[in-house]
Amino acid sequence: MAPDLESRCRAYLAALNERRLDGLVEHVHDELTYNGEPMTRRQYQELIAADLAAAPDLVYDAQIVVAANDVAGGQVACRLVFDCAPRDEFLGFRPDGARLRFAEHVFYRYQDGRIAAVRSMIDRTAIAEQLSGRDVSALLEPG
């Protein structure tokens, strides 16, 4: 019987919210891809740890979770919403002390009950607009 991917994903997000990054071994393969780039679980853990260090109040709030099993394992799509006040450089931005609210749309590819690939799209425009107080869409390259 295939694992309940939505439950697996929510357990993974709970581990992140509880800062149990050493527990990622239960949720993430030893090697995975992140936005098409290969990395180890340790590198992925360090990526997440850096975000948590920069924004200690970061909470992974899964507002939409859609899961689909298939013969290879399955996929989970999430809309995560964040509301945090970063203290240090965060996602390539220098914070100004104010709270940021933004979304991430992330797709997890599961194999054997653990994450084998992550595709992440963070709403960087929303972050930039909140930090600069102006519309930066004209500064973004088309396409």
DSSP file with accessible surface (Angstrom, degrees, kcal/mol):
  #  RESIDUE AA STRUCTURE BP1 BP2  ACC     N-H-->O    O-->H-N    N-H-->O    O-->H-N    TCO  KAPPA ALPHA  PHI   PSI    X-CA   Y-CA   Z-CA
    1    1 A M              0   0  237      0, 0.0     0, 0.0     0, 0.0     0, 0.0   0.000 360.0 360.0 360.0 134.5    0.0    0.0    0.0
    2    2 A A        -     0   0   52      1,-0.1    67,-0.1   110,-0.0    72,-0.0  -0.383 360.0-104.3 -70.1 145.0    1.3    3.5   -1.0
    3    3 A P        -     0   0   54      0, 0.0     2,-1.2     0, 0.0     3,-0.1  -0.338  35.3-102.4 -67.3 153.5    2.1    5.9    1.9
    4    4 A D     >  -     0   0   99      1,-0.2     4,-2.3     2,-0.1     5,-0.2  -0.680  38.5-165.7 -75.0  99.9   -0.3    8.7    2.5
    5    5 A L  H  > S+     0   0    3     -2,-1.2     4,-2.8     1,-0.2     5,-0.2   0.842  82.2  55.7 -64.5 -35.8    1.7   11.4    0.9
    6    6 A E  H  > S+     0   0   72      2,-0.2     4,-2.7     1,-0.2    -1,-0.2   0.949 110.9  45.2 -62.3 -44.4   -0.2   14.3    2.3
    7    7 A S  H  > S+     0   0   66      2,-0.2     4,-2.3     1,-0.2    -2,-0.2   0.904 112.6  51.5 -63.5 -41.5    0.4   13.0    5.8
    8    8 A R  H  X S+     0   0   65     -4,-2.3     4,-2.1     2,-0.2    -1,-0.2   0.927 111.8  47.2 -60.4 -44.4    4.1   12.4    5.0
    9    9 A C  H  X S+     0   0    0     -4,-2.8     4,-2.6     1,-0.2    -2,-0.2   0.924 111.4  49.5 -65.6 -43.8    4.4   15.9    3.7
   10   10 A R  H  X S+     0   0  103     -4,-2.7     4,-2.3     1,-0.2    -1,-0.2   0.878 110.0  51.9 -64.7 -34.2    2.7   17.4    6.8
   11   11 A A  H  X S+     0   0   40     -4,-2.3     4,-2.1     2,-0.2    -1,-0.2   0.900 109.4  50.6 -67.1 -38.7    5.0   15.4    9.1
   12   12 A Y  H  X S+     0   0    2     -4,-2.1     4,-2.0     2,-0.2    -2,-0.2   0.945 111.3  47.1 -61.9 -47.4    8.0   16.8    7.1
   13   13 A L  H  X S+     0   0    6     -4,-2.6     4,-2.7     1,-0.2    47,-0.3   0.886 109.4  54.6 -64.8 -35.9    6.7   20.4    7.5
   14   14 A A  H  X S+     0   0   31     -4,-2.3     4,-2.2     2,-0.2    -1,-0.2   0.912 105.6  53.1 -63.1 -39.8    6.1   19.7   11.3
   15   15 A A  H  <>S+     0   0    0     -4,-2.1     5,-2.8     1,-0.2    -2,-0.2   0.916 110.5  47.4 -61.4 -41.2    9.7   18.6   11.6
   16   16 A L  H ><5S+     0   0    0     -4,-2.0     3,-1.4     1,-0.2    -2,-0.2   0.937 112.4  48.5 -64.2 -45.8   10.8   21.9   10.0
   17   17 A N  H 3<5S+     0   0   52     -4,-2.7    -1,-0.2     1,-0.3    -2,-0.2   0.809 112.9  48.0 -66.2 -28.9    8.5   23.9   12.3
   18   18 A E  T 3<5S-     0   0  117     -4,-2.2    -1,-0.3    -5,-0.2    -2,-0.2   0.361 113.1-121.9 -90.7   3.7    9.8   22.0   15.3
   19   19 A R  T < 5 +     0   0   90     -3,-1.4     2,-1.2    -4,-0.2     3,-0.3   0.774  62.8 146.5  61.0  31.9   13.4   22.6   14.2
   20   20 A R    > < +     0   0   98     -5,-2.8     3,-1.2    -6,-0.2    -1,-0.2  -0.458   8.2 152.9 -92.9  62.8   14.0   18.9   14.1
   21   21 A L  G >   +     0   0   22     -2,-1.2     3,-1.7     1,-0.3    -1,-0.2   0.806  66.0  62.5 -69.0 -26.9   16.4   19.1   11.1
   22   22 A D  G >  S+     0   0  126     -3,-0.3     3,-0.9     1,-0.3    -1,-0.3   0.769  94.7  65.4 -66.9 -20.0   18.3   16.0   12.1
   23   23 A G  G X  S+     0   0   13     -3,-1.2     3,-1.8     1,-0.2     4,-0.4   0.452  70.3  97.3 -79.6   0.9   15.1   14.2   11.6
   24   24 A L  G X>  +     0   0    0     -3,-1.7     4,-2.9     1,-0.3     3,-1.6   0.747  64.6  78.0 -63.5 -19.4   15.1   14.9    7.9
   25   25 A V  G <4 S+     0   0   68     -3,-0.9    -1,-0.3     1,-0.3    -2,-0.1   0.829  92.4  52.8 -57.1 -29.6   16.6   11.5    7.4
   26   26 A E  G <4 S+     0   0  113     -3,-1.8    -1,-0.3     1,-0.2    -2,-0.2   0.689 121.6  29.4 -75.7 -19.4   13.0   10.2    7.8
   27   27 A H  T <4 S+     0   0    6     -3,-1.6    88,-3.3    -4,-0.4     2,-0.4   0.617 114.7  52.3-117.3 -20.6   11.6   12.5    5.2
   28   28 A V  E  < S-a  115   0A   0     -4,-2.9    -1,-0.2    86,-0.3    88,-0.2  -0.975  76.4-117.8-130.2 137.2   14.4   13.2    2.6
   29   29 A H  E     -     0   0A  31     86,-2.7    -2,-0.1    -2,-0.4    -3,-0.1  -0.217  33.6-108.2 -64.0 161.5   16.6   10.8    0.6
   30   30 A D  E    S+     0   0A  92      1,-0.1    11,-2.5    10,-0.1     2,-0.4   0.841 109.9  28.3 -59.8 -35.7   20.3   10.9    1.0
   31   31 A E  E    S+ B   0  40A 152      9,-0.3     2,-0.3    10,-0.1     9,-0.2  -0.987  77.3 153.0-128.5 139.1   20.6   12.5   -2.4
   32   32 A L  E     - B   0  39A   8      7,-2.7     7,-2.6    -2,-0.4     2,-0.4  -0.873  38.6-109.5-147.5 177.7   17.9   14.7   -4.0
   33   33 A T  E     -aB 117  38A  52     83,-1.3    85,-2.5    -2,-0.3     2,-0.5  -0.952  19.2-162.8-117.2 144.4   17.5   17.5   -6.5
   34   34 A Y  E >  S-aB 118  37A  48      3,-2.7     3,-2.0    -2,-0.4    85,-0.2  -0.983  81.9 -20.2-125.9 114.2   16.5   21.0   -5.6
   35   35 A N  T 3  S-     0   0   62     83,-3.3    84,-0.1    -2,-0.5    -1,-0.1   0.891 130.7 -50.6  49.8  42.5   15.2   23.0   -8.5
   36   36 A G  T 3  S+     0   0   36     82,-0.4    -1,-0.3     1,-0.2    83,-0.1   0.309 115.6 114.2  85.9  -8.9   16.9   20.6  -10.8
   37   37 A E  E <   -B   34   0A 132     -3,-2.0    -3,-2.7     1,-0.0    -1,-0.2  -0.827  66.8-122.6 -99.2 131.2   20.3   20.7   -9.1
   38   38 A P  E     +B   33   0A 102      0, 0.0     2,-0.3     0, 0.0    -5,-0.2  -0.408  41.7 157.8 -69.7 143.6   21.6   17.6   -7.3
   39   39 A M  E     -B   32   0A  35     -7,-2.6    -7,-2.7    -2,-0.1     2,-0.2  -0.973  37.8-108.5-155.9 163.7   22.5   18.0   -3.6
   40   40 A T  E  >  -B   31   0A  54     -2,-0.3     4,-2.3    -9,-0.2    -9,-0.3  -0.509  34.7-109.9 -88.6 164.3   22.9   15.8   -0.6
   41   41 A R  H  > S+     0   0   45    -11,-2.5     4,-3.0     1,-0.2     5,-0.2   0.894 120.9  56.5 -59.5 -37.4   20.4   15.7    2.3
   42   42 A R  H  > S+     0   0  135    -12,-0.3     4,-2.4     1,-0.2    -1,-0.2   0.929 107.0  47.8 -61.5 -43.2   23.1   17.5    4.4
   43   43 A Q  H  > S+     0   0   96      2,-0.2     4,-2.0     1,-0.2    -1,-0.2   0.911 112.6  49.0 -64.5 -40.6   23.3   20.4    1.8
   44   44 A Y  H  X S+     0   0    9     -4,-2.3     4,-2.2     2,-0.2    -2,-0.2   0.924 110.4  51.0 -63.8 -43.3   19.5   20.6    1.8
   45   45 A Q  H  X S+     0   0   21     -4,-3.0     4,-3.0     1,-0.2    -2,-0.2   0.908 109.3  50.7 -60.7 -41.6   19.4   20.7    5.6
   46   46 A E  H  X S+     0   0  114     -4,-2.4     4,-2.2     2,-0.2    -1,-0.2   0.869 107.3  54.2 -65.7 -36.0   22.0   23.5    5.6
   47   47 A L  H  X S+     0   0   64     -4,-2.0     4,-1.5     2,-0.2    -2,-0.2   0.942 113.1  41.9 -61.6 -46.3   19.9   25.5    3.1
   48   48 A I  H  X S+     0   0    9     -4,-2.2     4,-2.4     1,-0.2    -2,-0.2   0.921 111.9  55.0 -67.3 -43.0   16.9   25.2    5.4
   49   49 A A  H  X S+     0   0   38     -4,-3.0     4,-2.4     1,-0.2    -1,-0.2   0.878 105.0  53.9 -59.6 -38.0   19.0   25.9    8.5
   50   50 A A  H  X S+     0   0   59     -4,-2.2     4,-2.2     2,-0.2    -1,-0.2   0.912 109.0  48.1 -64.3 -41.6   20.3   29.1    7.0
   51   51 A D  H  X S+     0   0   38     -4,-1.5     4,-2.1     1,-0.2    -2,-0.2   0.919 112.8  48.5 -63.2 -42.5   16.7   30.3    6.4
   52   52 A L  H  < S+     0   0   14     -4,-2.4     6,-0.2     1,-0.2    -2,-0.2   0.856 110.8  50.5 -68.5 -34.3   15.8   29.4   10.0
   53   53 A A  H  < S+     0   0   66     -4,-2.4    -1,-0.2    -5,-0.2    -2,-0.2   0.900 113.4  45.3 -68.8 -39.3   18.8   31.2   11.4
   54   54 A A  H  < S+     0   0    7     -4,-2.2    33,-3.8     1,-0.3    34,-1.2   0.835 129.1  25.9 -72.4 -32.8   18.0   34.4    9.4
   55   55 A A    ><  +     0   0    0     -4,-2.1     3,-2.3    31,-0.3    -1,-0.3  -0.716  68.7 178.9-132.5  81.3   14.3   34.3   10.3
   56   56 A P  T 3  S+     0   0   48      0, 0.0    -1,-0.1     0, 0.0    -4,-0.1   0.729  82.0  55.4 -59.9 -21.4   13.9   32.4   13.6
   57   57 A D  T 3  S+     0   0   55     28,-0.2    26,-0.2     2,-0.1     2,-0.1   0.293  77.0 135.8 -94.3  12.1   10.2   32.9   13.7
   58   58 A L    <   -     0   0    3     -3,-2.3     2,-0.4    -6,-0.2    26,-0.1  -0.388  32.3-173.7 -63.4 128.2    9.7   31.3   10.2
   59   59 A V        -     0   0   77     -2,-0.1     2,-1.1    24,-0.1    24,-0.3  -0.996  25.2-134.1-127.4 131.7    6.8   28.9   10.2
   60   60 A Y        -     0   0   18     -2,-0.4     2,-0.9   -47,-0.3    22,-0.1  -0.739  27.5-172.8 -85.3  97.3    5.9   26.6    7.3
   61   61 A D  E     -C   81   0A  73     -2,-1.1    20,-2.4    20,-1.1     2,-1.0  -0.811   9.9-156.3 -99.4  99.3    2.2   27.2    7.0
   62   62 A A  E     +C   80   0A  17     -2,-0.9    18,-0.2    18,-0.2     3,-0.1  -0.657  22.1 167.6 -79.1 104.4    0.8   24.8    4.5
   63   63 A Q  E    S+     0   0A  95     16,-2.5     2,-0.4    -2,-1.0    -1,-0.2   0.731  70.6  26.6 -91.1 -25.5   -2.4   26.4    3.2
   64   64 A I  E     +C   79   0A  91     15,-1.3    15,-2.1     2,-0.0     2,-0.4  -0.993  64.2 175.1-136.7 131.5   -2.9   24.1    0.3
   65   65 A V  E     +C   78   0A  18     -2,-0.4     2,-0.4    13,-0.2    13,-0.2  -0.980   1.7 177.4-136.1 122.7   -1.6   20.5    0.0
   66   66 A V  E     -C   77   0A  90     11,-2.6    11,-3.0    -2,-0.4     2,-0.4  -0.996   8.7-172.3-127.1 124.6   -2.5   18.3   -3.0
   67   67 A A  E     -C   76   0A  40     -2,-0.4     2,-0.4     9,-0.2     9,-0.2  -0.916   9.3-176.7-121.8 145.2   -1.0   14.8   -3.2
   68   68 A A  E     -C   75   0A  59      7,-2.6     7,-2.5    -2,-0.4     2,-0.2  -0.964  15.0-146.9-142.1 120.9   -1.1   12.2   -6.0
   69   69 A N  E     +C   74   0A  86     -2,-0.4     5,-0.3     5,-0.2     2,-0.3  -0.562  23.7 169.2 -79.5 150.0    0.3    8.7   -5.8
   70   70 A D  E >   -C   73   0A  68      3,-0.5     3,-1.0    -2,-0.2    -2,-0.0  -0.889  52.0 -85.1-147.0-178.1    1.8    7.1   -8.9
   71   71 A V  T 3  S+     0   0  159     -2,-0.3    -2,-0.0     1,-0.3    -1,-0.0   0.806 126.4  49.9 -65.6 -27.2    3.9    4.0   -9.7
   72   72 A A  T 3  S-     0   0   44     39,-0.1    40,-0.4    40,-0.0    -1,-0.3   0.646 131.5 -83.8 -84.7 -15.3    7.2    5.8   -8.9
   73   73 A G  E <   -C   70   0A  18     -3,-1.0    -3,-0.5    38,-0.2     2,-0.2  -0.460  66.1 -98.4 147.4 -70.1    6.0    7.1   -5.6
   74   74 A G  E     -CD  69 110A   0     36,-1.0    36,-3.2    -5,-0.3     2,-0.3  -0.800  23.0-101.5 144.3 175.1    4.0   10.3   -6.0
   75   75 A Q  E     -CD  68 109A  90     -7,-2.5    -7,-2.6    -2,-0.2     2,-0.4  -0.975  16.1-159.9-134.4 150.1    4.0   14.1   -5.9
   76   76 A V  E     -CD  67 108A   1     32,-2.4    32,-3.1    -2,-0.3     2,-0.4  -0.998   4.9-161.9-129.7 130.9    2.8   16.7   -3.4
   77   77 A A  E     -CD  66 107A  30    -11,-3.0   -11,-2.6    -2,-0.4     2,-0.4  -0.942  15.9-176.7-110.4 133.9    2.1   20.3   -4.3
   78   78 A C  E     -CD  65 106A   6     28,-2.8    28,-2.3    -2,-0.4     2,-0.6  -0.983  27.0-152.3-131.7 144.4    1.9   22.9   -1.5
   79   79 A R  E     -CD  64 105A  85    -15,-2.1   -16,-2.5    -2,-0.4   -15,-1.3  -0.974  26.3-169.5-108.2 111.1    1.2   26.5   -1.2
   80   80 A L  E     -CD  62 104A   0     24,-3.1    24,-2.7    -2,-0.6     2,-0.5  -0.867   5.8-158.2-101.5 135.6    3.2   27.6    1.9
   81   81 A V  E     -CD  61 103A   5    -20,-2.4   -20,-1.1    -2,-0.4     2,-0.4  -0.957   7.4-163.2-116.3 133.4    2.6   31.0    3.4
   82   82 A F  E     + D   0 102A   6     20,-3.1    20,-1.8    -2,-0.5     2,-0.4  -0.915  15.5 179.4-117.6 142.4    5.2   32.7    5.5
   83   83 A D  E     + D   0 101A  69     -2,-0.4     2,-0.3   -24,-0.3    18,-0.2  -0.890  33.8 135.4-140.1 101.9    4.8   35.6    7.9
   84   84 A C  E     - D   0 100A   0     16,-2.3    16,-3.8    -2,-0.4   -26,-0.1  -0.927  53.2-129.6-147.3 167.0    8.2   36.3    9.6
   85   85 A A        -     0   0   24     -2,-0.3   -28,-0.2    14,-0.3    14,-0.2  -0.828  31.7-149.9-122.5  87.5   10.6   39.1   10.6
   86   86 A P        -     0   0    4      0, 0.0    11,-0.4     0, 0.0   -31,-0.3  -0.284  11.8-166.7 -59.8 144.8   14.0   38.1    9.3
   87   87 A R  S    S+     0   0  187    -33,-3.8     2,-0.2   -34,-0.1   -32,-0.2   0.682  71.4  26.5-100.4 -29.9   17.0   39.4   11.3
   88   88 A D  S    S-     0   0  101    -34,-1.2     5,-0.1     1,-0.2   -34,-0.0  -0.730 113.3 -46.9-124.8 178.4   19.8   38.7    8.8
   89   89 A E        -     0   0  127     -2,-0.2     2,-0.4     5,-0.1     5,-0.2  -0.197  63.4-168.6 -50.1 134.4   20.0   38.4    5.0
   90   90 A F  B >   -F   93   0B   6      3,-2.9     3,-2.2     1,-0.1   -39,-0.1  -0.988  58.8 -18.4-140.1 119.4   17.1   36.2    3.9
   91   91 A L  T 3  S-     0   0   26     -2,-0.4     3,-0.1     1,-0.3    -1,-0.1   0.814 129.0 -50.7  55.0  33.0   16.6   34.7    0.5
   92   92 A G  T 3  S+     0   0   59      1,-0.3     2,-0.3     0, 0.0    -1,-0.3   0.499 117.6 111.2  86.2   4.5   19.0   37.2   -1.0
   93   93 A F  B <   -F   90   0B  48     -3,-2.2    -3,-2.9    -5,-0.1    -1,-0.3  -0.858  66.2-130.7-112.7 147.6   17.3   40.2    0.6
   94   94 A R        -     0   0  206     -2,-0.3    -5,-0.1    -5,-0.2    -6,-0.0  -0.848  33.7-133.3 -92.9 117.9   18.6   42.5    3.4
   95   95 A P        -     0   0   27      0, 0.0    -6,-0.1     0, 0.0     4,-0.1  -0.274  11.9-154.1 -72.2 159.1   15.7   42.8    5.9
   96   96 A D        -     0   0   92      2,-0.2     3,-0.1     3,-0.0    -9,-0.1   0.205  52.7 -97.6-114.4  10.9   14.6   46.1    7.4
   97   97 A G  S    S+     0   0   62    -11,-0.4     2,-0.1     1,-0.3   -10,-0.0   0.238  89.1 116.1  94.1 -14.3   13.2   44.8   10.6
   98   98 A A  S    S-     0   0   49      1,-0.1    -1,-0.3    32,-0.0    -2,-0.2  -0.453  73.5 -95.3 -85.3 162.1    9.6   44.6    9.4
   99   99 A R        -     0   0  127    -14,-0.2     2,-0.4    -2,-0.1   -14,-0.3  -0.472  35.5-150.0 -73.4 145.9    7.5   41.5    9.0
  100  100 A L  E     -D   84   0A   3    -16,-3.8   -16,-2.3    -2,-0.1     2,-0.4  -0.950   8.7-166.7-117.5 140.3    7.3   39.9    5.6
  101  101 A R  E     +D   83   0A 126     -2,-0.4     2,-0.3   -18,-0.2   -18,-0.2  -0.993  28.1 138.2-127.2 123.8    4.4   37.9    4.3
  102  102 A F  E     -D   82   0A  11    -20,-1.8   -20,-3.1    -2,-0.4     2,-0.3  -0.957  38.8-120.0-156.8 168.7    4.9   35.9    1.1
  103  103 A A  E     -D   81   0A   4     -2,-0.3    20,-2.8   -22,-0.2     2,-0.4  -0.829   9.4-159.1-118.5 156.1    4.2   32.5   -0.4
  104  104 A E  E     -DE  80 122A  19    -24,-2.7   -24,-3.1    -2,-0.3     2,-0.6  -0.998   6.7-155.9-128.8 133.5    6.1   29.6   -1.7
  105  105 A H  E     +DE  79 121A  73     16,-2.8    16,-2.4    -2,-0.4     2,-0.4  -0.968  25.3 178.6-107.3 119.7    4.7   27.1   -4.2
  106  106 A V  E     -DE  78 120A   0    -28,-2.3   -28,-2.8    -2,-0.6     2,-0.5  -0.965  20.8-158.4-130.6 141.7    6.7   23.9   -3.8
  107  107 A F  E     -DE  77 119A  81     12,-2.7    12,-2.4    -2,-0.4     2,-0.5  -0.987  10.0-161.6-121.0 123.5    6.4   20.5   -5.5
  108  108 A Y  E     -DE  76 118A   4    -32,-3.1   -32,-2.4    -2,-0.5     2,-0.6  -0.915   6.0-153.0-107.7 131.1    7.8   17.4   -3.7
  109  109 A R  E     -DE  75 117A  61      8,-3.0     7,-3.6    -2,-0.5     8,-1.4  -0.914  17.8-156.5-101.7 120.0    8.6   14.2   -5.7
  110  110 A Y  E     +DE  74 115A   1    -36,-3.2   -36,-1.0    -2,-0.6     2,-0.4  -0.822  16.9 176.9-100.8 141.2    8.4   11.2   -3.4
  111  111 A Q  E >  S- E   0 114A  90      3,-2.7     3,-2.1    -2,-0.4   -38,-0.2  -0.986  76.6  -6.3-136.8 131.7   10.1    7.9   -3.9
  112  112 A D  T 3  S-     0   0  147     -2,-0.4   -39,-0.1   -40,-0.4     3,-0.1   0.852 130.5 -56.3  52.8  36.6    9.8    5.1   -1.3
  113  113 A G  T 3  S+     0   0   11      1,-0.2     2,-0.3  -110,-0.1    -1,-0.3   0.479 120.0  92.6  80.8   2.2    8.0    7.4    1.1
  114  114 A R  E <  S- E   0 111A  62     -3,-2.1    -3,-2.7   -86,-0.0   -86,-0.3  -0.921  84.3 -92.3-129.3 158.3   10.7   10.1    1.1
  115  115 A I  E     +aE  28 110A   0    -88,-3.3   -86,-2.7    -2,-0.3    -5,-0.2  -0.467  40.1 167.2 -71.4 127.9   11.4   13.3   -0.8
  116  116 A A  E     +     0   0A  11     -7,-3.6   -83,-1.3     1,-0.3     2,-0.3   0.572  67.5  21.7-113.0 -19.5   13.7   12.7   -3.9
  117  117 A A  E     -aE  33 109A  23     -8,-1.4    -8,-3.0   -85,-0.2     2,-0.4  -0.991  59.2-163.2-153.0 143.9   13.1   16.1   -5.6
  118  118 A V  E     -aE  34 108A   2    -85,-2.5   -83,-3.3    -2,-0.3     2,-0.5  -0.997   1.9-171.2-129.6 131.3   12.0   19.6   -4.7
  119  119 A R  E     - E   0 107A 139    -12,-2.4   -12,-2.7    -2,-0.4     2,-0.4  -0.989  17.6-173.8-120.1 118.2   10.8   22.3   -7.0
  120  120 A S  E     - E   0 106A  11     -2,-0.5     2,-0.5   -14,-0.2   -14,-0.2  -0.946  17.9-177.4-122.4 133.4   10.4   25.6   -5.2
  121  121 A M  E     - E   0 105A 107    -16,-2.4   -16,-2.8    -2,-0.4     2,-0.4  -0.948  12.8-168.0-128.7 107.4    9.0   28.9   -6.4
  122  122 A I  E     - E   0 104A  31     -2,-0.5     2,-2.3   -18,-0.2   -18,-0.2  -0.800  29.8-119.6 -97.8 137.5    9.2   31.7   -3.9
  123  123 A D     >  +     0   0   72    -20,-2.8     4,-1.3    -2,-0.4     3,-0.2  -0.477  44.1 165.4 -76.1  79.0    7.3   35.0   -4.4
  124  124 A R  H  >  +     0   0  118     -2,-2.3     4,-2.8     1,-0.2    -1,-0.2   0.796  69.1  63.5 -68.8 -28.0   10.4   37.2   -4.4
  125  125 A T  H  > S+     0   0   38      1,-0.2     4,-2.8     2,-0.2     5,-0.2   0.925 101.2  51.0 -62.8 -41.7    8.5   40.1   -5.9
  126  126 A A  H  > S+     0   0   16     -3,-0.2     4,-1.9     2,-0.2    -1,-0.2   0.911 111.8  47.6 -61.9 -40.4    6.3   40.2   -2.8
  127  127 A I  H  X S+     0   0    0     -4,-1.3     4,-2.3     2,-0.2     5,-0.2   0.955 112.8  47.8 -64.7 -49.2    9.3   40.3   -0.6
  128  128 A A  H  X S+     0   0   18     -4,-2.8     4,-2.8     1,-0.2     6,-0.3   0.902 110.9  51.4 -60.1 -41.6   11.0   43.0   -2.6
  129  129 A E  H  X S+     0   0   71     -4,-2.8     4,-2.4     1,-0.2     5,-0.3   0.902 110.7  48.2 -64.3 -38.7    7.9   45.1   -2.7
  130  130 A Q  H  < S+     0   0   75     -4,-1.9    -1,-0.2    -5,-0.2    -2,-0.2   0.885 115.7  44.3 -69.1 -36.1    7.5   44.9    1.1
  131  131 A L  H  < S+     0   0   35     -4,-2.3    -2,-0.2    -5,-0.2    -1,-0.2   0.864 124.5  32.5 -77.1 -34.7   11.2   45.8    1.6
  132  132 A S  H  < S-     0   0   54     -4,-2.8    -2,-0.2     2,-0.2    -3,-0.2   0.687  93.9-136.3 -95.6 -20.8   11.3   48.6   -0.9
  133  133 A G  S  < S+     0   0   70     -4,-2.4     2,-0.3    -5,-0.3    -3,-0.1   0.647  73.6  89.7  73.3  14.8    7.8   49.9   -0.6
  134  134 A R  S    S-     0   0  142     -6,-0.3     2,-0.5    -5,-0.3    -1,-0.2  -0.941  88.8 -91.1-139.9 164.1    7.5   50.2   -4.3
  135  135 A D        +     0   0  100     -2,-0.3     3,-0.3     1,-0.1     4,-0.0  -0.621  35.7 178.9 -77.8 118.6    6.5   48.1   -7.3
  136  136 A V    >>  +     0   0   13     -2,-0.5     3,-1.9   -11,-0.2     4,-0.7   0.368  52.5 103.9-101.1   6.0    9.6   46.2   -8.6
  137  137 A S  G >4 S+     0   0   61      1,-0.3     3,-0.9     2,-0.2    -1,-0.2   0.845  76.6  58.3 -60.6 -30.2    7.8   44.3  -11.4
  138  138 A A  G 34 S+     0   0   94     -3,-0.3    -1,-0.3     1,-0.2    -2,-0.1   0.751 102.4  55.7 -70.8 -18.3    9.2   46.7  -14.0
  139  139 A L  G <4 S+     0   0  113     -3,-1.9    -1,-0.2     2,-0.1     2,-0.2   0.625  88.9  94.1 -86.9 -15.0   12.7   45.7  -12.8
  140  140 A L  S << S-     0   0   91     -3,-0.9     0, 0.0    -4,-0.7     0, 0.0  -0.575  83.0-113.1 -81.3 142.1   12.2   42.0  -13.4
  141  141 A E        -     0   0  179     -2,-0.2    -1,-0.1     1,-0.1    -2,-0.1  -0.503  37.9-108.4 -70.8 139.8   13.2   40.5  -16.6
  142  142 A P              0   0  130      0, 0.0    -1,-0.1     0, 0.0    -4,-0.0  -0.353 360.0 360.0 -67.1 151.5   10.3   39.2  -18.8
  143  143 A G              0   0  130     -2,-0.0    -2,-0.1     0, 0.0     0, 0.0   0.378 360.0 360.0  84.2 360.0    9.7   35.5  -19.1
